[in-house]
C-alpha cells in the first residue's frame, strides 16, 4: 500500500469513528456500537496519526527555514556581485597603480631589499584584488528580489521534494538533485523552472517499502528525525552567514539606504579620489628629470 493511500484511508476511518461516536452518545442502548467504533483504530494507528500531524508541522517549518536560507544566500550573492562591479574593480585599479609605484621605486633602488620586498608584496596584492574582482560585466548586477509567488512556489517545492522528508535511499538521492536544482532556480529567479521541478516530481512514482501502520510509523519517525537534523544545519548556516563580513557590509548599506544615503556611491567616490591621486603620483614619478 502506498503511503499516500494509507493516509487517506486512515483519515476516512478517523472520520468514521467520530461520526459513529456522535450517534452512539445520542442513542440509548448503543454501547456495543460505540465500543466497536473505539476499537477501529489500533494503538499503532493512533500513534501514527499523531506522528503525521507532527511531521506536517515539521515540513512547514522546514520549508520556511529553507526559504529563508536560500533567500539570504541569494541576497548576499547578488550584493557581492554588485560590490565587485562598483567597488571591487575600482580597488583593483587602485592596487595596480600602487604596485606600479612600488615597482618603480624598486627599480630605482636595486640594492634596497626593503623596496624590493614592498614591490613584490604590492604586485601580489594587486594580482589578488584583480582576480577577486573579475571582469567588469556588461550589465549592472541587480539586487536579489523574490516575488511572493516565487516564495510560495519555493515553499511548496521544499515541502514536496526536500530530501530529508523521505526514508528511501533512491528517492532521497533523486530529491537531493532536485533540491539543488531548485535552489539554483530560486537564486536565478527562474519561476518556470521551479514549477517544472515540482510538476515532474509530483508525476513520478515514489518507491515505498512495506505496508501497514507499523512500517509507515517507522518511516514517519525517521522523516521527522531527518527534518530536525536539517533544521539544525540550516540554523548553523544562517548564523555563519549573518556573522560574515559580507552580511555586515550589506546591513550597513541597507541601513544607510533607509536614511537616504547611498554608501556605494560614497565608497566609489572615495576610491576614485585615491585612484586619481595614485595616477598623478605615478605620472609625476615617471616624468623625465630636467
Rosetta blueprint (number, residue, H / E / L):
1 X L
2 X L
3 X H
4 X H
5 X H
6 X H
7 X H
8 X H
9 X H
10 X H
11 X H
12 X H
13 X H
14 X H
15 X H
16 X H
17 X H
18 X H
19 X H
20 X H
21 X H
22 X H
23 X H
24 X H
25 X H
26 X H
27 X L
28 X L
29 X L
30 X L
31 X H
32 X H
33 X H
34 X H
35 X H
36 X H
37 X H
38 X H
39 X L
40 X L
41 X L
42 X L
43 X H
44 X H
45 X H
46 X H
47 X H
48 X H
49 X H
50 X H
51 X H
52 X H
53 X H
54 X H
55 X H
56 X H
57 X H
58 X H
59 X H
60 X H
61 X H
62 X H
63 X H
64 X H
65 X H
66 X H
67 X H
68 X H
69 X H
70 X H
71 X H
72 X H
73 X H
74 X H
75 X H
76 X H
77 X H
78 X H
79 X H
80 X H
81 X H
82 X H
83 X H
84 X H
85 X H
86 X H
87 X H
88 X H
89 X H
90 X H
91 X H
92 X H
93 X H
94 X H
95 X H
96 X H
97 X H
98 X H
99 X H
100 X H
101 X H
102 X H
103 X H
104 X H
105 X H
106 X H
107 X H
108 X H
109 X L
110 X L
111 X L
112 X L
113 X H
114 X H
115 X H
116 X H
117 X H
118 X H
119 X H
120 X H
121 X H
122 X H
123 X H
124 X H
125 X H
126 X H
127 X H
128 X H
129 X H
130 X H
131 X H
132 X H
133 X H
134 X L
135 X L
136 X L
137 X L
138 X L
139 X L
140 X L
141 X L
142 X L
143 X L
144 X L
145 X L
146 X L
147 X L
148 X H
149 X H
150 X H
151 X H
152 X H
153 X H
154 X H
155 X H
156 X H
157 X H
158 X H
159 X H
160 X H
161 X H
162 X L
163 X H
164 X H
165 X H
166 X L
167 X L
168 X L
169 X H
170 X H
171 X H
172 X H
173 X H
174 X H
175 X H
176 X H
177 X H
178 X H
179 X H
180 X H
181 X H
182 X H
183 X H
184 X H
185 X H
186 X H
187 X H
188 X H
189 X L
190 X L
191 X H
192 X H
193 X H
194 X H
195 X H
196 X H
197 X H
198 X H
199 X H
200 X H
201 X H
202 X H
203 X L
204 X L
205 X L
206 X L
207 X L
208 X L
209 X L
210 X L
211 X L
212 X H
213 X H
214 X H
215 X H
216 X H
217 X H
218 X H
219 X H
220 X H
221 X H
222 X H
223 X H
224 X H
225 X H
226 X H
227 X H
228 X H
229 X H
230 X H
231 X H
232 X H
233 X H
234 X H
235 X H
236 X H
237 X H
238 X H
239 X H
240 X H
241 X H
242 X H
243 X L
244 X L
245 X H
246 X H
247 X H
248 X H
249 X H
250 X H
251 X H
252 X H
253 X H
254 X H
255 X H
256 X H
257 X H
258 X H
259 X L
260 X L
261 X L
262 X L
263 X H
264 X H
265 X H
266 X H
267 X H
268 X H
269 X H
270 X H
271 X H
272 X H
273 X H
274 X H
275 X H
276 X H
277 X H
278 X H
279 X H
280 X H
281 X H
282 X H
283 X H
284 X H
285 X H
286 X H
287 X L
288 X L
289 X L
290 X L
